[in-house]
């Protein structure tokens, strides 16, 4: 009878240790997921703010401060951008790369996030980088329109 009680106590002890350990692991995981979710929201916010910049400022890249928050472990991101004209006039594909240093205290590793939005910017067509592309696209559009009209005139 004494051996059975000792075995039962040993099993209970192991179960209690693993139960407490799993609670700590779950708590740590929830905290990390919350930090990551907050970081994702801040990076999306930074993307929207960076894309509001004028083309000359956008082209330079640099550091962008993130708003203060007790939940997010990252204070600023480094960003660089590459812009290419899209298939339609005034539409551009922006290759935006955001890099952050991470935070050892919160177990957030340094990372990089890439965004590839397509933006409508009418005033960028006057930039020297895009003048020839915009002129070529406009000429192609006119040619397609003429061909389309000709197909109706000569069925």
Phi, psi and omega in degrees: 000324180293321180295320180295322178292318178297318178296318179296319178294321179296315179297317178298318179299313178298317181297318180295318179298313181293327177294315179294318180297318179293327176294319177294319179296316179297318179297316179296319180296318179298319180296316179296319180294323179295318178298319181293319179296317178296319178296317178301317180296320180292323179292322175295321177296317179298320178301313182296323180288321179294320181290349176277349183290158175290160186301318181298319178289322181296319183295330183290326186074192178139202179258145180230120180285140176265153180296149180293140178202137180286339183273332184265130185277357185250133182261330180207161178234150173261135184228150172219155189222147172226128184244135175226144179294146178268188185285348183241143180301138178075002173254136183225141173265125181253123175262100184254126179244123177249129178240141176229154185281333184094183182209114182293326181297325182258009180058037175258119182279155174302145184209178182217137178233134180246135176237145178227063180283158172254123185241150176261115179223099183294322184285345178289340182294343177272354179288146184298333180292336188241358186302313182291321178296318180294317179298318179297316180295321178295318179295319177297321178295318178297318180296317177297320179296317178297316179298322179294316178296319179297325180293332176282325181288323182241079182287000000 
